[in-house]
């Protein structure tokens, strides 16, 4: 089987990029794998790994290239497809050059993994201006409600055209969560399969965390982007109340984003500077060490998380989780099994759930151990890759029967 994996970001900048690189590597032992990425920094051109360097010209030229049509990109991609002649094209993010890509794959079998709500919501968060979940898809209401500025209307129309073309060209959609699948079906997508995200358990060794739960000094951990939708300001409000009654409690924040300066202002205004530490963007052993040392992970999202891989990483370290009851989070965070769920945006409820686990270390330890078992049984890379291969075979079998 020949598989071409397409993604429009080459650099390891987020969860989607990590996912694409990991499946590409893992599939190599099971099929003939080729990759096609895009980058603004480098260009690589080999038989099995192509990285197309995007231009950095004037804004109008870039906009036309990425969101209207780029014949140079289209001709190259067509040439690559003709040379490889893949049995399956697995598209991931396709936010740049989407019309050339969808035009070029017309005569091929393509699947696409949807990593976020961007094809349903122009602000990508699936939350309206009032903070309510919105799964209605793109329409004029997005402009009239103030979710997007009026000048984004043209872009929204282009995205609707992209979605309509996707429905014609993509044989199967893969969603990381049942919640995202339901939203896609509600907006007219068909043949949507749920395939949860995963982590490579070989990188997450089992550890004994009993000493962490018995220590006087306890660390809460947040890992993720620093945007308002991630709800870190809600966590800080809950943490203020927690730290007022427990001087040994600290908060570690891992991640970067445009809301970081605002968060630091909140921390300073509440006198939390000595109790909160920012670590920036971490990966590998540095990040694993923080998970291992944490009493619990907090996932305070107020937007519709498509899944939340940081939860799996914490669970692999036997670390319990308190997270928002929103999006795909409840699909891995099972209430009173490996952690507790709180109402999104409700700092008082978040405080109560964290406080309960801080005062009940035996229960926290139990939840942590349960979390490790859940990951081992349900969210391993091996299981994910086997399911992915089954999806590819299913599509090829349909093609053969159709012929």
C-alpha positions as CSV (number, residue, x, y, z in Angstrom):
1,X,0.0,0.0,0.0
2,X,1.3,3.5,-1.0
3,X,0.3,6.2,1.5
4,X,0.9,9.9,1.0
5,X,0.5,12.0,4.2
6,X,-0.2,15.7,3.6
7,X,0.1,18.5,6.2
8,X,0.6,22.2,5.7
9,X,3.0,22.7,8.6
10,X,6.4,21.0,8.7
11,X,7.8,22.4,12.0
12,X,6.9,20.8,15.3
13,X,4.7,23.7,16.6
14,X,1.6,21.9,18.0
15,X,-0.3,18.7,18.6
16,X,-1.3,18.2,15.0
17,X,2.3,18.4,13.8
18,X,3.4,16.0,16.4
19,X,0.6,13.6,15.4
20,X,1.5,13.8,11.7
21,X,5.2,13.1,12.2
22,X,4.5,10.2,14.6
23,X,2.0,8.4,12.3
24,X,4.3,8.9,9.3
25,X,7.1,7.2,11.2
26,X,4.9,4.4,12.6
27,X,3.3,3.6,9.3
28,X,6.6,3.0,7.5
29,X,6.8,-0.5,8.8
30,X,3.4,-1.3,7.5
31,X,3.3,0.5,4.1
32,X,5.2,2.5,1.6
33,X,4.9,6.0,3.1
34,X,5.5,9.4,1.5
35,X,5.1,12.8,3.1
36,X,4.3,16.3,1.7
37,X,4.6,19.3,4.1
38,X,4.7,23.1,3.7
39,X,7.1,25.4,5.5
40,X,8.0,29.1,5.6
41,X,11.6,28.3,6.6
42,X,13.0,25.5,4.6
43,X,12.6,23.3,1.5
44,X,13.4,19.6,1.3
45,X,12.9,17.6,-1.8
46,X,13.5,13.9,-1.6
47,X,11.5,10.9,-3.0
48,X,9.8,10.1,0.3
49,X,9.8,13.5,2.0
50,X,8.8,16.7,0.3
51,X,8.8,20.1,2.1
52,X,7.4,22.9,-0.1
53,X,8.7,26.4,0.9
54,X,5.9,28.9,0.8
55,X,6.6,32.4,-0.5
56,X,6.8,35.5,1.7
57,X,5.9,38.1,-0.8
58,X,3.4,41.0,-0.5
59,X,0.2,40.4,1.5
60,X,-2.1,40.5,-1.5
61,X,0.1,38.0,-3.4
62,X,0.2,35.7,-0.4
63,X,-3.5,35.9,0.2
64,X,-4.3,35.0,-3.4
65,X,-1.7,32.1,-3.3
66,X,-3.0,30.6,-0.1
67,X,-6.7,31.2,-0.2
68,X,-7.6,31.5,-3.9
69,X,-5.3,29.5,-6.2
70,X,-1.6,28.9,-6.7
71,X,-0.8,27.3,-10.1
72,X,2.8,26.7,-9.2
73,X,1.8,24.7,-6.1
74,X,-0.9,22.9,-8.0
75,X,1.4,21.8,-10.8
76,X,4.0,20.6,-8.3
77,X,1.5,18.7,-6.2
78,X,0.0,17.1,-9.4
79,X,3.5,16.1,-10.5
80,X,4.1,14.5,-7.1
81,X,0.8,12.6,-7.2
82,X,1.5,11.3,-10.7
83,X,5.0,10.1,-9.7
84,X,4.0,8.4,-6.5
85,X,0.5,7.3,-7.6
86,X,-0.6,6.7,-3.9
87,X,-3.4,4.3,-3.0
88,X,-4.4,6.6,-0.1
89,X,-3.8,10.3,0.5
90,X,-4.1,11.2,4.2
91,X,-4.7,14.9,4.5
92,X,-4.4,16.6,7.9
93,X,-4.3,20.4,8.1
94,X,-5.1,21.9,4.7
95,X,-5.4,25.6,5.5
96,X,-3.0,26.8,2.9
97,X,-3.5,26.1,-0.8
98,X,-6.7,24.2,0.0
99,X,-8.2,24.7,-3.5
100,X,-5.2,23.4,-5.4
101,X,-5.0,20.4,-3.0
102,X,-8.7,19.5,-3.3
103,X,-8.6,20.0,-7.1
104,X,-5.5,17.8,-7.5
105,X,-6.8,14.8,-5.5
106,X,-10.0,14.4,-7.6
107,X,-9.1,11.0,-9.0
108,X,-7.5,9.6,-5.8
109,X,-8.8,8.1,-2.6
110,X,-8.3,10.7,0.2
111,X,-9.1,10.7,3.9
112,X,-8.8,13.7,6.2
113,X,-8.2,14.0,9.9
114,X,-9.9,17.1,11.3
115,X,-7.8,18.4,14.2
116,X,-10.0,21.4,15.2
117,X,-13.3,23.2,14.6
118,X,-11.8,25.5,12.0
119,X,-13.8,24.2,9.1
120,X,-17.0,24.8,11.0
121,X,-16.3,28.0,12.9
122,X,-14.5,31.0,11.4
123,X,-12.9,31.9,14.7
124,X,-12.0,28.2,15.2
125,X,-13.2,28.1,18.8
126,X,-16.8,27.0,18.3
127,X,-17.8,29.6,21.0
128,X,-19.9,32.7,20.3
129,X,-19.3,36.2,21.7
130,X,-21.5,35.3,24.7
131,X,-19.4,32.4,25.6
132,X,-21.9,29.8,24.5
133,X,-21.1,26.7,22.4
134,X,-21.9,27.3,18.7
135,X,-22.0,24.4,16.2
136,X,-24.1,26.1,13.5
137,X,-21.4,26.3,10.9
138,X,-20.4,29.3,8.9
139,X,-23.1,31.8,7.9
140,X,-23.9,35.5,7.9
141,X,-24.7,35.2,11.6
142,X,-21.0,34.9,12.3
143,X,-20.6,38.5,11.1
144,X,-23.8,39.9,12.5
145,X,-23.2,38.4,16.0
146,X,-19.7,40.0,16.1
147,X,-17.8,36.7,16.2
148,X,-15.8,37.9,13.2
149,X,-15.2,41.3,11.8
150,X,-17.1,42.3,8.6
151,X,-14.0,42.2,6.5
152,X,-13.6,38.4,7.2
153,X,-16.8,37.8,5.3
154,X,-14.9,37.1,2.0
155,X,-12.7,34.6,3.8
156,X,-15.7,32.9,5.3
157,X,-17.3,32.5,1.9
158,X,-14.0,30.9,0.7
159,X,-14.1,28.5,3.6
160,X,-17.7,27.5,2.8
161,X,-16.6,26.7,-0.8
162,X,-13.7,24.7,0.7
163,X,-16.1,22.7,2.9
164,X,-18.4,22.0,0.0
165,X,-15.5,20.7,-2.1
166,X,-14.2,18.6,0.8
167,X,-17.6,16.9,1.0
168,X,-17.2,15.8,-2.6
169,X,-13.5,14.9,-2.7
170,X,-12.8,13.3,0.8
171,X,-13.8,9.7,1.0
172,X,-13.7,9.6,4.8
173,X,-13.3,12.1,7.6
174,X,-11.5,11.1,10.8
175,X,-12.5,12.9,14.0
176,X,-10.4,12.6,17.2
177,X,-13.5,12.7,19.4
178,X,-17.2,11.8,19.3
179,X,-18.1,15.5,20.0
180,X,-16.3,16.7,16.9
181,X,-17.9,13.9,14.9
182,X,-21.4,15.0,16.0
183,X,-20.6,18.6,15.0
184,X,-19.4,17.4,11.5
185,X,-22.4,15.3,10.9
186,X,-24.7,18.2,12.0
187,X,-23.0,20.3,9.3
188,X,-23.6,17.9,6.5
189,X,-20.4,15.8,6.5
190,X,-20.9,12.1,5.9
191,X,-18.8,9.0,6.5
192,X,-17.1,10.3,9.7
193,X,-15.1,7.9,11.8
194,X,-13.9,8.5,15.4
195,X,-10.3,7.7,16.0
196,X,-9.1,9.1,19.3
197,X,-5.7,10.8,19.7
198,X,-2.9,8.7,21.2
199,X,0.5,8.9,22.9
200,X,3.6,6.7,22.5
201,X,3.7,4.8,25.8
202,X,7.4,3.9,25.2
203,X,8.2,7.5,26.0
204,X,6.1,7.6,29.2
205,X,7.5,5.1,31.7
206,X,5.4,4.0,34.6
207,X,6.5,5.7,37.9
208,X,5.6,5.5,41.6
209,X,3.9,8.8,42.6
210,X,3.1,7.9,46.2
211,X,5.7,10.4,47.5
212,X,4.2,13.2,45.4
213,X,0.8,12.9,47.0
214,X,2.2,12.8,50.5
215,X,4.4,15.9,50.2
216,X,3.5,19.1,52.0
217,X,4.4,21.3,49.0
218,X,2.1,20.5,46.1
219,X,2.2,21.6,42.5
220,X,-0.7,22.2,40.2
221,X,0.2,22.1,36.5
222,X,-1.2,23.7,33.3
223,X,0.1,22.7,29.9
224,X,-1.2,24.3,26.7
225,X,-1.6,27.4,24.7
226,X,-1.9,30.8,26.5
227,X,-5.0,32.2,24.8
228,X,-8.1,33.4,26.6
229,X,-10.2,30.4,25.3
230,X,-7.9,28.0,27.2
231,X,-9.3,29.4,30.5
232,X,-6.0,29.9,32.4
233,X,-7.5,33.2,33.9
234,X,-10.3,31.0,35.4
235,X,-7.7,28.7,36.8
236,X,-5.8,31.7,38.3
237,X,-9.0,32.9,40.0
238,X,-9.5,29.4,41.6
239,X,-5.8,29.2,42.5
240,X,-5.9,32.6,44.3
241,X,-8.6,31.2,46.6
242,X,-6.7,27.9,47.1
243,X,-3.4,29.6,47.8
244,X,-4.9,31.9,50.4
245,X,-5.6,28.8,52.6
246,X,-2.5,26.8,51.6
247,X,0.9,28.6,51.5
248,X,2.6,25.5,50.2
249,X,0.6,25.3,46.9
250,X,2.3,26.4,43.7
251,X,1.2,26.6,40.0
252,X,3.4,25.7,37.0
253,X,2.3,27.0,33.6
254,X,3.7,25.5,30.4
255,X,3.0,27.1,27.1
256,X,3.1,30.3,25.0
257,X,0.5,32.6,23.5
258,X,-0.9,36.0,23.0
259,X,-2.7,36.1,26.4
260,X,0.5,35.6,28.4
261,X,1.0,39.3,29.3
262,X,-2.6,39.6,30.5
263,X,-2.2,36.5,32.7
264,X,1.0,38.0,34.2
265,X,-1.0,41.1,35.1
266,X,-3.6,39.0,36.8
267,X,-0.9,37.2,38.7
268,X,0.7,40.4,39.9
269,X,-2.6,42.1,40.8
270,X,-3.4,39.1,43.0
271,X,0.0,38.8,44.7
272,X,0.7,35.4,43.2
273,X,4.1,36.2,41.5
274,X,6.0,34.0,44.0
275,X,3.6,31.1,43.6
276,X,3.2,30.9,39.8
277,X,6.0,30.0,37.4
278,X,5.9,30.3,33.6
279,X,8.1,27.7,31.8
280,X,7.4,28.6,28.1
281,X,7.1,25.9,25.5
282,X,8.6,22.6,26.7
283,X,8.8,19.1,25.1
284,X,10.5,15.8,25.8
285,X,12.0,15.0,29.2
286,X,11.6,18.5,30.5
287,X,7.9,18.3,30.1
288,X,7.6,14.7,31.3
289,X,9.4,15.7,34.5
290,X,6.8,18.4,35.3
291,X,4.0,15.9,34.7
292,X,5.7,13.5,37.1
293,X,6.2,16.1,39.8
294,X,2.7,17.5,39.6
295,X,0.0,16.7,42.1
296,X,-2.6,17.2,39.4
297,X,-3.1,18.6,35.9
298,X,-5.7,21.3,35.4
299,X,-7.4,21.7,31.9
300,X,-9.7,24.7,32.4
301,X,-10.7,25.2,28.8
302,X,-13.7,27.4,28.0
303,X,-13.7,26.6,24.3
304,X,-14.7,23.3,22.7
305,X,-11.5,21.2,22.9
306,X,-11.5,18.6,20.2
307,X,-9.8,16.1,22.5
308,X,-7.0,17.3,24.7
309,X,-3.8,15.2,24.4
310,X,-2.2,16.9,27.5
311,X,-4.7,14.8,29.6
312,X,-3.3,11.6,28.1
313,X,0.2,12.7,28.9
314,X,-0.7,13.4,32.5
315,X,-2.5,10.1,32.9
316,X,0.6,8.3,31.5
317,X,2.4,9.8,34.5
318,X,-0.3,8.6,36.9
319,X,-1.3,12.2,37.5
320,X,-5.0,12.9,38.1
321,X,-6.8,15.6,36.1
322,X,-9.4,18.3,36.9
323,X,-10.8,19.5,33.6
324,X,-13.7,21.3,32.0
325,X,-16.8,19.4,31.0
326,X,-16.6,20.5,27.4
327,X,-15.8,19.2,23.9
328,X,-13.8,15.9,23.8
329,X,-12.4,16.2,27.4
330,X,-15.1,14.0,29.0
331,X,-14.2,11.2,26.5
332,X,-10.9,10.6,28.4
333,X,-11.5,12.3,31.7
334,X,-14.0,10.0,33.4
335,X,-15.7,11.5,36.4
336,X,-14.5,10.0,39.7
337,X,-12.4,7.5,37.9
338,X,-9.2,9.3,36.8
339,X,-10.2,12.8,37.8
340,X,-13.0,15.3,38.2
341,X,-15.0,17.5,35.7
342,X,-15.8,21.2,36.4
343,X,-18.2,23.5,34.6
344,X,-16.3,25.6,32.0
345,X,-15.7,29.2,33.0
346,X,-16.8,28.5,36.6
347,X,-13.9,29.3,38.9
348,X,-15.8,28.4,42.0
349,X,-16.6,24.9,40.7
350,X,-13.0,24.5,39.5
351,X,-11.8,25.6,43.0
352,X,-14.0,23.0,44.7
353,X,-12.9,20.1,42.5
354,X,-9.2,20.9,43.0
355,X,-9.7,21.5,46.7
356,X,-11.3,18.1,47.1
357,X,-8.4,16.3,45.5
358,X,-5.8,18.3,47.5
359,X,-7.6,17.3,50.7
360,X,-8.0,13.7,49.7
361,X,-4.5,12.5,48.5
362,X,-5.5,8.8,48.6
363,X,-8.3,9.5,46.2
364,X,-6.0,11.5,44.0
365,X,-3.5,8.6,44.0
366,X,-6.2,6.2,43.0
367,X,-7.4,8.5,40.2
368,X,-3.8,8.8,38.9
369,X,-3.3,5.0,38.9
370,X,-6.6,4.6,37.1
371,X,-5.6,7.1,34.5
372,X,-2.4,5.2,33.7
373,X,-4.5,2.0,33.1
374,X,-7.0,3.9,30.8
375,X,-4.2,5.2,28.6
376,X,-2.5,1.7,28.4
377,X,-5.8,0.1,27.4
378,X,-7.3,2.7,25.1
379,X,-5.0,5.4,23.8
380,X,-1.7,3.8,22.7
381,X,0.0,4.5,19.4
382,X,0.0,0.9,18.4
383,X,-3.8,0.7,18.7
384,X,-4.2,3.9,16.8
385,X,-2.0,2.9,13.9
386,X,-3.8,-0.5,13.6
387,X,-7.1,1.3,13.5
388,X,-5.8,3.8,10.9
389,X,-4.6,0.9,8.7
390,X,-8.1,-0.7,9.0
391,X,-9.6,2.6,7.7
392,X,-7.2,2.7,4.7
393,X,-8.1,-0.9,3.9
394,X,-11.8,-0.2,4.2
395,X,-11.6,2.6,1.7
396,X,-9.5,0.5,-0.7
397,X,-12.0,-2.4,-0.4
398,X,-14.9,-0.1,-1.2
399,X,-13.0,1.1,-4.3
400,X,-12.4,-2.4,-5.5
401,X,-16.1,-3.3,-5.0
402,X,-17.1,-0.1,-6.8
403,X,-14.9,-1.1,-9.8
